[in-house]
Amino acid sequence: MKTRFAKKCASIGLAVVMVCSLAGCGGGTRTENEDRKDALSYEDAQAELSSLMKKVAVTTEQNPTLDIDADEISEADALADISTFPLTVTGSGDIDIEIAAATEMSAEAPDDWMNLVAKDFNKEGYKIGNKTVSVSVRKITSGEGLTYIVSGGYRPQVFAPSNYAWGEMLRSSGVGVEKLTDRIAGNTAGILIKKDVYDKFIEKYKEATVGNVMEATINQDLVFAYTNPYTSSTGLNILAEMLKSFDENDPLSQQAVEKLTDYQKVAPTAAYTTAVLRNKAAKGIINAMVMEEQAYVNTPELKGYEYIPAGIRHDHPVYTFDYCSEEEKEAAKLFVEYCQNEKSQKLASQKGFNLHDDYDPGNAGLDGAGYLAAQKVWKQNKNGGKPIIAVFVADVSGSMDGEPINSLKRSLVNASTYIGSEHYVGLISYSSRVKINLPIAQFDATQRAYFSGEVKGLSASGSTATYDAVLTGLQMLEEKAKEVPDAKLMLFLLTDGDQNEGYTLDRITGIVGGLQVPIYSIAYNYDNTGELEKLSNINEAAFIKADSDDIANQLRNLFNVQI
């Protein structure tokens, strides 16, 4: 009798799906992952898992708690405090306006153009009447800016996203916005293809278009990856271009959606961040990816890639809001004019902006409502129509006692609202021993309520048997996969400390590699993270560091990408 793995590998096409869905990569040649070099075969990994589990003490909750208030969570409840996105410039004028600025302008050098311009502006001593004027800058991705503003919990005076799609999405979401300018720093988004691969790509496909990149990925001539379109401007931009390539006349047609679903069956999972893309490229796992031009020119390790502009321009339009006072709007206009002066534009060019000014993207094919719809289409189809089977493994050892576990519980319950009801979810908690709080079941309203009730009831004490719990989660996934054989398996580990009881990481590495289940590690208030990174790297899953302030956003975005 064939094993589940053997059945999945019965043909080349199904093998590609297996690699994509369980290892987080697409077709094409990949280099050996150093962390998987000692992986067992699938059959041996199953046998070893069964053997090791004989020594793991596991209890199962017989009467899980039902949370009758599980559905009463708003989007605002799922957001961390806006302070988790730092102010990179703080003004002190009588009139001080806050700018929610895209991260490629508001971070550390070389991504600090707006910070430098804002500091210079604040020194100029501008006035409106007798009142001094200044600006403060908050570093936030364009997608997060949209999410926070639409939720009503954040009211900056100015929004400076990467491209105009976000401004139109605000307008379509009912937020009163006024565009002050189409551009303060010119930029493009596009696709990077490794140069040796690019030459072969052009030889076969003749032209570097998004449509041809899609076709090449399906044909396994490229391994192309993109970023989360809910937070990343480039990810949203290229997603729209992908849909347009599937149906130029109607990017949201049934034909386009079906082709997106087919593409996602063989494509890598969307990357959590651009840094994840760069890491996968460095390992040889992907050879094509999305990137903004300014980031490309400022990243030396990407010089071996060919850059192809694609999608709408990223010229950083600027918006103010109907709720702002006339003085605030006037201050915003003063700052826009300052951004556009010769000195500021010269600095922008030095920072990698204002290239490819001749690039004309043509008609994007989507308005604000269309971009919002494209996000939803992607969310529903990003797994190629396959259900997810996920187990959450939560550390409840003594070090989690107090605010850490309370914050974790709130964030996990709130972020779980982003998990679709078509998927399957289970919950494990562990300290010295392992407890199955909730066996895996479809995440319908009842299972969601049980999940919420069990998470809210977690309490902390004891030691840290992390890898005993991981093995238990893997066993649960393997058993459930027999009932849902075409599913993608995932394990999410949330922990704040080193394993100090039970099996070690080295003892289970071969099993994890052999089963090819990605393990997403969330290091919570925890700095010594080497083992967790290694665990996640085995099957190319995301590793995330979080603290009590930003765990809500980290989980929300991770679930948006993966589940």
C-alpha positions in Angstrom: 0.0 0.0 0.0 1.4 3.4 -1.0 2.1 6.0 1.6 0.6 9.5 1.4 4.0 10.8 0.2 4.3 8.2 -2.5 0.8 8.9 -3.8 1.6 12.6 -4.0 4.8 11.8 -6.0 3.1 9.6 -8.5 3.7 12.1 -11.2 6.0 15.0 -11.9 3.1 17.5 -11.7 2.0 16.2 -8.3 5.6 16.3 -7.1 5.8 19.9 -7.9 2.6 20.6 -5.9 4.1 18.7 -2.9 7.3 20.7 -2.9 5.4 23.9 -3.3 2.7 23.2 -0.6 4.9 21.7 2.0 8.3 23.3 1.5 7.2 26.8 0.5 8.9 26.8 -3.0 8.0 26.4 -6.6 9.2 24.5 -9.5 12.7 24.6 -10.9 16.1 23.7 -9.5 16.8 24.5 -5.8 20.0 24.1 -3.9 20.2 21.8 -0.9 19.1 23.4 2.3 21.9 22.9 4.9 19.3 22.4 7.6 17.7 19.5 5.7 20.9 17.6 4.8 20.2 15.0 7.5 16.5 14.6 6.6 15.1 11.1 6.7 13.0 9.6 4.0 9.3 10.2 4.4 8.7 6.6 5.4 11.6 6.6 7.9 10.5 9.9 9.3 7.0 8.5 10.0 8.5 5.5 11.7 10.9 7.6 13.8 8.1 9.9 14.8 6.0 7.0 16.0 8.9 5.6 17.9 9.8 8.9 19.7 6.2 9.6 20.5 6.1 6.5 22.7 8.1 8.4 25.3 6.1 11.7 25.1 3.5 12.2 27.8 0.5 13.7 26.2 -2.9 14.4 27.7 -6.0 15.5 25.7 -8.7 17.9 27.0 -11.9 16.0 27.1 -14.2 18.9 27.6 -12.8 21.9 25.7 -14.2 25.3 26.7 -16.7 26.9 24.2 -16.3 30.7 24.0 -19.7 32.1 23.2 -18.2 35.6 22.4 -15.8 34.3 19.8 -17.3 36.2 16.9 -17.4 39.6 18.6 -13.9 40.7 17.4 -13.6 43.8 15.2 -10.7 44.5 12.9 -9.6 47.3 15.3 -9.4 44.6 18.1 -6.9 42.7 16.0 -4.5 45.6 15.7 -1.6 46.4 18.0 -1.2 49.9 19.3 0.1 52.3 16.6 3.2 53.0 18.7 4.5 49.6 17.5 5.3 51.5 14.3 7.9 54.0 15.5 8.1 57.8 15.0 11.4 58.3 13.1 11.1 62.1 13.3 9.3 64.1 16.0 8.2 67.6 15.4 7.7 70.3 18.0 5.9 73.1 16.2 2.6 74.8 17.3 1.1 73.0 14.3 2.7 69.5 14.1 1.4 67.1 11.4 2.0 63.4 11.5 3.0 61.7 8.2 2.3 57.9 7.8 5.2 57.3 5.5 6.2 54.2 3.4 9.1 52.4 4.9 11.5 52.9 1.9 11.5 56.6 2.9 11.2 56.5 6.7 13.6 53.8 7.9 17.4 53.7 8.4 19.8 54.7 5.7 19.6 54.4 2.8 15.8 54.2 3.2 15.7 57.5 5.2 15.0 60.2 2.6 11.8 61.5 4.2 13.4 61.5 7.6 16.2 63.7 6.4 13.9 66.0 4.5 11.5 66.3 7.5 14.4 67.2 9.8 15.6 69.9 7.4 12.0 71.2 7.0 11.6 71.4 10.8 14.8 73.6 11.0 13.4 76.1 8.5 11.0 77.8 10.9 7.9 77.8 8.6 4.9 79.5 10.0 1.2 79.7 9.4 0.1 83.0 10.8 1.9 83.3 14.1 2.2 79.5 14.6 5.3 77.5 13.9 5.0 74.4 11.7 6.7 71.1 12.0 6.2 67.5 10.8 6.5 64.1 12.5 7.2 60.9 10.5 5.9 57.5 11.4 7.5 54.5 9.7 4.7 52.1 8.5 4.1 50.0 5.4 1.5 51.3 3.0 -0.7 48.4 3.6 -0.5 48.7 7.4 -1.2 52.4 7.0 -4.4 51.6 5.1 -5.5 49.0 7.7 -5.0 51.3 10.6 -6.6 54.3 9.0 -9.7 52.4 7.8 -10.1 50.8 11.2 -10.6 54.3 12.6 -8.0 53.9 15.3 -5.3 56.0 13.7 -5.7 59.5 12.3 -2.5 60.9 10.8 -2.7 64.3 9.0 -0.8 63.0 6.0 -0.5 59.6 4.2 2.5 59.0 1.9 2.2 55.5 0.5 4.4 53.9 -2.2 1.8 54.1 -4.9 -1.7 55.6 -5.6 -3.5 52.2 -5.2 -3.6 52.7 -1.4 -5.0 56.2 -1.7 -7.8 54.9 -4.0 -8.4 52.0 -1.6 -8.8 54.5 1.3 -11.3 56.4 -0.8 -13.2 53.2 -1.7 -13.3 52.3 2.0 -15.2 55.5 2.8 -12.2 57.6 4.1 -12.3 61.2 2.9 -9.0 61.9 1.3 -7.5 64.7 -0.7 -4.5 64.1 -3.0 -2.0 66.9 -2.6 0.4 65.6 -5.3 1.0 62.6 -7.5 4.7 62.4 -6.7 7.4 63.4 -4.2 10.0 60.7 -5.0 9.9 58.7 -8.2 10.2 55.0 -8.1 9.1 51.8 -9.9 8.3 48.3 -8.8 9.3 45.3 -10.8 10.6 41.8 -11.1 14.2 40.7 -10.5 15.5 37.6 -12.5 18.9 36.1 -11.9 21.0 37.2 -14.8 22.1 33.7 -16.0 18.4 32.6 -15.8 17.2 35.8 -17.4 19.2 35.1 -20.6 17.6 31.7 -21.0 14.2 33.2 -20.1 14.5 35.8 -22.9 15.7 33.2 -25.4 12.6 31.2 -24.8 9.9 33.8 -24.0 11.3 36.7 -26.0 10.0 39.5 -23.8 10.1 40.2 -20.0 6.5 40.6 -19.1 4.5 39.6 -16.1 2.5 37.2 -18.2 5.6 35.5 -19.5 7.0 35.3 -15.9 3.7 33.5 -14.9 4.0 31.1 -17.8 7.7 30.4 -17.1 6.9 29.7 -13.5 4.2 27.2 -14.4 6.6 25.6 -16.9 9.2 25.4 -14.1 11.6 27.6 -16.1 11.5 30.2 -13.2 10.9 30.0 -9.5 9.2 33.3 -8.9 8.0 34.7 -5.5 6.2 37.8 -4.4 5.3 39.5 -1.1 2.2 39.8 1.0 -0.3 42.1 -1.0 -2.0 43.2 2.2 1.1 45.0 3.4 3.5 45.2 0.5 3.0 47.8 -2.2 5.1 45.8 -4.6 3.2 42.6 -3.7 -0.1 44.3 -4.4 1.1 45.9 -7.6 2.4 42.7 -9.1 -0.7 40.7 -8.0 -2.8 43.2 -10.0 -0.5 42.7 -13.0 -0.7 38.9 -12.6 -4.5 39.1 -12.7 -4.4 41.5 -15.6 -2.1 39.1 -17.5 -4.7 36.4 -17.0 -7.5 38.5 -18.4 -6.5 41.9 -19.7 -10.1 43.1 -20.2 -11.3 42.1 -16.7 -8.6 41.3 -14.1 -11.3 40.2 -11.7 -13.1 37.9 -14.0 -13.8 34.2 -13.3 -11.2 33.4 -15.9 -8.5 35.5 -14.1 -9.4 34.0 -10.7 -9.2 30.4 -12.1 -5.8 31.0 -13.7 -4.6 32.6 -10.4 -5.7 29.4 -8.6 -3.9 27.2 -11.1 -0.8 29.4 -10.9 -0.8 29.2 -7.1 -0.8 25.4 -7.2 2.8 25.5 -8.5 4.0 28.8 -7.1 5.9 29.6 -3.9 3.9 30.8 -1.0 3.9 34.6 -0.8 6.8 35.8 1.3 6.1 37.4 4.7 8.6 40.2 4.0 11.1 41.3 1.3 13.9 40.1 3.6 12.5 36.6 3.3 12.7 36.9 -0.4 16.3 37.9 -0.3 17.1 35.1 2.1 15.5 32.5 -0.2 17.3 34.0 -3.2 20.6 33.8 -1.4 20.0 30.1 -0.8 19.1 29.5 -4.4 15.6 28.5 -3.6 14.1 31.2 -5.9 15.6 32.9 -8.9 13.0 35.5 -9.6 11.2 37.9 -7.2 9.4 41.2 -6.8 11.4 44.3 -5.7 11.2 48.1 -5.8 13.9 49.7 -7.9 15.2 51.9 -5.1 15.7 48.8 -2.9 17.3 47.0 -5.8 19.9 49.7 -6.5 20.7 49.9 -2.7 21.2 46.2 -2.2 24.7 45.1 -3.4 23.9 41.4 -3.2 21.2 41.8 -5.8 23.5 43.0 -8.5 23.5 39.6 -10.1 19.8 40.1 -11.0 18.2 41.8 -14.0 15.5 44.4 -13.1 12.3 44.7 -15.1 9.9 47.5 -14.2 6.3 46.3 -14.0 2.9 47.5 -12.8 2.0 51.0 -11.7 4.6 53.5 -10.7 5.7 54.0 -7.1 6.0 57.7 -7.1 4.8 58.2 -3.5 1.7 60.4 -3.8 0.7 62.4 -0.8 -2.8 62.6 0.7 -4.4 64.6 3.5 -7.8 63.9 5.1 -11.2 65.5 5.4 -10.9 65.4 9.2 -7.8 67.7 9.2 -8.1 71.3 10.1 -7.4 74.0 7.4 -4.1 74.8 9.3 -3.1 71.2 9.1 -3.9 71.0 5.4 -1.9 74.1 4.8 1.1 72.7 6.7 0.9 69.5 4.6 1.0 71.6 1.4 4.1 73.4 2.7 5.8 70.1 3.4 4.9 68.7 0.0 6.4 71.8 -1.7 9.6 71.3 0.4 9.8 67.7 -0.7 9.6 68.8 -4.3 12.3 71.5 -4.1 15.7 71.1 -5.9 17.6 70.2 -2.8 15.2 67.5 -1.6 14.9 66.0 -5.1 18.7 65.8 -5.5 18.8 63.9 -2.2 16.1 61.6 -3.4 18.2 60.7 -6.4 21.2 60.0 -4.2 19.0 57.6 -2.2 18.0 55.6 -5.3 14.8 57.3 -6.3 13.9 59.2 -9.5 15.2 56.4 -11.9 13.3 55.1 -14.9 11.3 58.4 -15.2 10.4 57.3 -18.8 8.6 54.2 -17.6 4.9 54.4 -18.5 2.8 51.6 -17.0 -0.3 52.2 -19.0 -3.8 51.5 -17.6 -3.7 49.4 -14.4 -7.2 48.1 -15.0 -8.3 48.5 -11.4 -9.7 51.3 -9.3 -9.7 51.4 -5.5 -12.5 48.9 -5.1 -10.8 46.7 -7.6 -7.6 46.6 -5.6 -9.5 45.7 -2.5 -11.3 42.9 -4.4 -7.9 41.7 -5.8 -6.7 41.3 -2.2 -9.7 39.2 -1.3 -9.3 37.1 -4.5 -5.7 36.4 -3.5 -6.6 35.5 0.1 -9.2 33.0 -1.1 -7.0 31.4 -3.7 -3.4 31.8 -2.6 -3.2 28.1 -1.6 -4.3 26.9 -5.1 -7.7 25.8 -3.8 -6.1 23.4 -1.2 -7.3 23.4 2.4 -4.8 24.0 5.2 -4.3 21.7 8.2 -2.6 23.8 10.9 -1.6 23.0 14.5 -0.8 25.8 16.9 1.7 24.9 19.6 1.8 27.4 22.4 4.5 27.6 25.1 2.8 27.9 28.6 6.0 27.4 30.7 6.5 29.5 33.8 8.4 32.3 32.1 5.2 33.1 30.2 3.3 34.0 33.3 1.7 37.4 33.6 1.5 39.9 30.8 3.4 37.7 28.2 0.8 35.0 28.2 -2.1 37.4 28.5 -0.8 39.4 25.4 -0.2 36.2 23.5 -3.7 34.9 24.2 -5.4 38.1 23.1 -3.3 38.3 20.0 -3.8 34.6 19.0 -7.6 34.8 19.4 -7.8 38.1 17.5 -5.5 37.0 14.7 -7.4 33.7 14.3 -10.3 35.7 12.7 -8.1 35.9 9.6 -8.2 32.1 9.2 -10.8 30.9 6.7 -13.5 28.4 7.7 -12.5 26.0 5.0 -9.3 25.2 6.8 -8.6 22.7 9.7 -7.1 23.9 13.0 -5.9 22.3 16.2 -4.3 23.6 19.4 -1.5 22.2 21.7 -0.1 23.8 24.8 3.0 22.7 26.6 5.3 23.2 29.6 6.9 20.2 31.2 4.2 18.1 29.6 2.2 18.3 26.4 -1.5 18.9 26.2 -3.8 18.6 23.2 -6.3 21.4 24.0 -8.2 21.0 20.8 -7.9 18.1 18.3 -7.8 19.2 14.6 -11.2 19.9 13.0 -12.6 22.2 10.3 -12.4 25.8 11.5 -16.2 26.4 11.4 -18.0 28.6 13.9 -18.0 25.9 16.5 -14.3 25.0 16.2 -13.5 28.7 16.2 -15.4 29.1 19.4 -13.6 26.1 21.0 -10.3 27.4 19.8 -11.0 30.8 21.4 -12.2 29.3 24.6 -9.1 27.1 25.0 -6.6 29.8 24.1 -8.3 32.2 26.6 -8.0 29.5 29.3 -4.2 28.9 29.0 -2.2 29.4 32.1 1.6 29.3 32.6 3.8 27.1 34.8 6.5 24.5 34.6 9.5 23.8 32.3 9.8 23.9 28.5 9.4 20.6 26.5 9.3 22.4 23.1 10.3 19.5 20.8 8.0 17.0 22.6 5.2 19.4 21.7 6.4 19.8 18.1 6.5 16.0 17.6 2.9 15.8 19.0 1.8 18.5 16.5 3.5 16.6 13.6 1.7 13.4 14.6 -1.6 15.2 14.7 -1.0 16.6 11.3 0.0 13.3 9.8 -3.2 11.6 11.2 -5.5 14.3 9.9 -3.9 14.3 6.5 -5.2 10.7 6.0 -8.7 12.2 6.1 -7.8 15.3 4.0 -5.1 13.9 1.7 -4.8 16.9 -0.6 -4.2 19.5 2.2 -1.2 21.6 3.0 0.2 20.9 6.4 1.6 23.7 8.7 2.7 24.0 12.3 2.9 27.3 14.2 5.2 27.3 17.3 4.9 30.2 19.7 7.6 30.2 22.5 9.6 32.5 24.7 12.5 30.4 25.7 14.9 27.5 25.2 13.9 23.9 25.5 15.0 22.4 28.8 13.0 19.2 29.0 12.3 16.3 26.7 13.8 15.8 23.2 16.3 18.2 21.7 16.2 19.9 18.3 19.0 17.7 17.0 17.0 14.6 17.8 13.9 15.7 15.8 15.6 17.5 12.8 15.6 14.4 10.6 11.9 13.8 11.2 11.0 17.4 10.4 13.0 17.4 7.2 11.6 14.0 6.2 7.9 14.9 6.7 8.5 18.3 5.0 6.0 20.1 7.2 6.9 23.8 7.4 7.2 25.0 11.1 6.6 28.7 11.5 8.4 29.9 14.7 7.3 33.0 16.6 9.9 33.9 19.1 8.0 35.8 21.8 10.0 38.2 24.0 13.0 36.0 23.3 16.4 36.9 22.0 18.4 33.6 22.0 16.6 32.4 18.8 19.2 30.4 17.0 17.5 27.0 17.5 14.1 28.4 16.4 15.6 29.9 13.2 17.2 26.5 12.4 13.9 24.7 13.1 12.0 27.0 10.7 14.8 26.9 8.1 14.5 23.1 7.7 11.5 23.5 5.4 11.8 27.1 4.5 9.1 28.5 6.8 9.1 32.0 8.3 10.8 32.8 11.6 9.5 35.9 13.4 10.7 37.8 16.5 7.9 39.5 18.3 7.2 41.2 21.7 4.2 42.1 23.7 3.6 45.2 21.7 3.7 43.9 18.2 2.7 40.2 18.5 -0.9 41.1 17.3 0.3 42.5 14.0 2.9 39.8 13.5 0.3 37.0 13.9 -2.3 38.9 11.8 0.1 39.3 8.9 1.5 35.8 9.1 -2.0 34.3 9.1 -3.0 36.5 6.1 0.0 35.1 4.2 -0.1 31.5 5.2 -3.7 30.4 6.1 
